[in-house]
Amino acid sequence: MATNKPVSEKLTKIMANANRNRREQAKLRSVGSDAWNDRERLESESVTEGQIEMLDKFGVVFDRRPLGEGGTLSRWNAMQLIDEALKAAKERRERARAEQATEKQVIALIAFGCEPDDLVGLTKGEASDLIRDFTRTIRARKRA
């Protein structure tokens, strides 16, 4: 059904994140660190540019100055803030996807040839997946 592609993309993202995490863990093991020393080390390092980008993306307000210049956000704190923001974003996305499909989504699906009776009880997430699949199919046909 329409959920195979998003599930596949989700799994690909999970695998990429897991690979990145394993690389990070391997780096830390190579210097003989344990979890406590990692935390201690990360608490003494300034927030990274990548973390700043993520925090900005989630709209988190924070002190951008490096620790050496009086900043208060360490890499460890940034990791915790990003983790909380990701969890909150995931919860919002799941709640939104579970709501009833919008009128605009239903109209779009009817324009794609769906039967109105088939769309009764459709959620926003399901409608979004269907619209995405129809769009991909149409684009693929145009390229062929």
N, C-alpha and C positions, 0 to 999 in steps of 0.2 A: 504494500500500500504506500501511501504518501510519506509515511514516517521513516522508510528505509534510508533515504538519502540524509535527512537530518541526523538520524541515529548514527549513520556511517561517519558523518562529519564530526559528530560529538565524540565518537570513539577515536577518530584520528587525532582530535585535539587532546583527548585524555592521554593517548599514547605519547604524543609529543611532549606534553607536560611531564609525564612519568620519566621519559628519557632524559629530559632536562634535569629533573630532580635527581636521577641516578648519577648523572655527570657531576652535579654539585656535591652529592654525597661522596663520590669517589675522590674528588678534589680534597674534601675535608678529611677523609680517611688517610689520604696520602701524606698529610701533614700531622697525622696522629691526633686529631681533635676528637673530643667526645661532645655530646649534646650540650653539656654545661659550658664547656669552653667555647663552643660555637656561639651560644647565646651571649656569653661574656664578650667575645670578640665582636659580634654584630652590634651589641649595645654600645661599643666604643667607636664604631665606624659611622660616618655620615651617610645619610640617605643617598641612594644612587640616582642617576638620571632616569633610568628605567622605572624605578619606584616613583619618582616624581611624576613621570608621564601617567602611570597607572592611577596615582592619587588624583591627579588633575582630571583624568577621564571620569572618575567616579565622583568628582565634585567635592573631595575632602579638603577642608581648609587646614593648612599646616604651616609651620615655620620652615621656610626654604633654606635658611642659612645653614652652612656646614657647622658641625659641632664645634670646631675650632674657632668659629666666628660668633659663638654664642647661640647657635641653633639648638633646638631641643629634640629634633627628630633623628633617631638613630636608624640604622638599617633594620634592627630588630623590631623597633616600634612600627616602622613603615610596613614590615611584613605582617604584623598583627592587624594594622589598619586596612591593608589591602585584603587580607583574608576576610575580615568582617564585611568589607564593602562587597566582595564577591559573593558571600553568602546572602547578603541582603538583596543584591541584584538578582541572584538566582531565585530567591523566594518571590520577589516582585514579578519576575518573568513567568514563573509557574502559576501564580495567582491570575495574572493577566491571560495566560493561555487557556485557563480553565473557564473563563467567563464565556458567555454566549457570544457567538459570532456577530459582528456588527452588520448593520444594513448594507453598508458599502461593500463588505466582504461577500455577502450573499448576492448582491447585484453583480459583482464581478464574476462569481462562480456561475450564475445563471447565464451571463454573457459568454462564458466558456462552454456552455452547453449542458450544465447540470440541471437536473430536475428539481424544482423548488421543494417537492415532497422529500427528496433525498437529503435536503439541507436542514431539515427540522432537527433541533437538538445539537447542531454542530457547534463546537467551541471555537473560540478565536484561534487557538493553536492549530486545530485541525483545518480550519479554513485557510489559515496562513500557509500551512504545509501544502494544501491542495493548489492554492494560487501559485505558489512557488513551483510546484511540479508542472502545472499547465504552462507556465511561462518558460520553463526550461525545455519542455517538449516542443513548444512553438519555435523557440530560438534554434533548437537542433534541426527542426524541419527546414527552417529558412537557410541554414548553413549547408544543408545536404543538397 
